[in-house]
């Protein structure tokens, strides 16, 4: 819905991760770039994340995973979006994700993966170009 207003992004920490500094940095950067950001906080289930994205009419979901459960958690979010006819919501992710896991995640439908050290301006530019593309 970038055309009818600011891009709306849900930033979420699925699973059991206890650290959210990176997610908060991204949320603040997107907000400072003029996007509406809904930060869900720690320990969200994929169901809660998808519910929030649909309720908030989000254009994108940014998932941050540090626990190693990225393959399972990302797949579940993508499955739920398809089940709820919301697959047009762009899903991107970041965190501690091994390079070898990135191609299968992209093949499953994750639009982009940003690993530690990715510049926030690069993420902002990407979201502007791809949110609900």
N, C-alpha and C positions, 0 to 999 in steps of 0.2 A: 504494500500500500504506500510505497514511497511516493507515488504520484499524487496521492490525496493527502499527504501529510508526512511527518517524519517517519523514517524507517523505525519499526518496532522490533526490538531484539530481546528475547529471553536469554539470560545468562544463567546457567545452572551447573550445580555440582552434584551429579548423580552418585549414588553409592555411599561408601563409608569413608571417603576422604575427609580428613579433619583440617586440611589446609586450603584456604580460599584466597590467599593474597593475590595470586595470578588472576583469578576470576574477577576480583574486585578491581584490579588494575585495568583489565579489559573493559569491564562495565563502565568505569569512570572515563576511559578514553573514548568509548563509543558515545557516552552521554555528552562529553565535552565537544564531540564532533557534531552534535545536534540530533542525535538519535534518541528515541525513547527506549530506555533500558529497564527491564523488569528483572531484578536479581532475586533468585529464589532462595538463596542461602544454602547451607550445608545439608547433606544427607537426604537429598530428594530421590524419590523413586522415579523411574521412567514414566510411570502413569501420572504422577504429580506434575512432572515437567511438561508432558504433552497436554494435560488438562489446562495448565497455566497458559501455554502457548496459544491454545484454541480460544480460551476465555479472553485473552488479551489481544486477540487478532494479530498475533506476531507475524512478522515477515521472515524472521530467522530465529534459530535456536543455536546458541553457542554453548557447547558442553566442555567442561574442564574436568579431566580425569588424571589423577596422579597414582591411583591405587593398582594399576595393572589390569583393571576389569573393563578397559575401554572396548574390547571387541564385543563383549556381552551387552554392556550398557548402551553403546551406540546402536547396535542391532535392534535392541528392544525399543528404543525411541523411534527408530525408522519404521519398524513393524507397526507400532501403535499409530503413528502418523498415517500410514497407509490404511489401517483398519478404520480410522476415523475420518477418512476422506480429506486429510490435511497434508498430503504429501507435497503440496506446493510450498510448504514452509521449508525454507532452506536450512539444512543442518550443517554446522561446522564445528570443529573441535580443536582442543589444544590440551597440552599437558605433557606428561612423561609417556610418550608413545614411541616405541621402537620404530626405526625407519622401515623395517621389514613388515610391520603391521599396517603401514599407511596405504599401500596399493590395495589390499583386500578391503579396508575400510572405505576407500573411495569407490571400489567396485560395488560395495553394498549400498552406496548412496550418500555417504558423507561427502559434502561438496568440497571441503578443504580441511586440512589439518595444519595447525600452527604449533611448532615445537618450541621449547624454552628458548628465549632470546629473539623470537620473531618481533620485529619492530611494530609498535602499536599503529604507526601510520600505515604500514603495509596491511594490517588487519582491517583498519577503518576503510581503506581504499577498496579492499576485497569485498567487504560487507556492502558498501555502497553499490558496487558493480553486480553483486550476485544475490542480494536478499530478495527472496520470492521472485527469482528470475523467470 
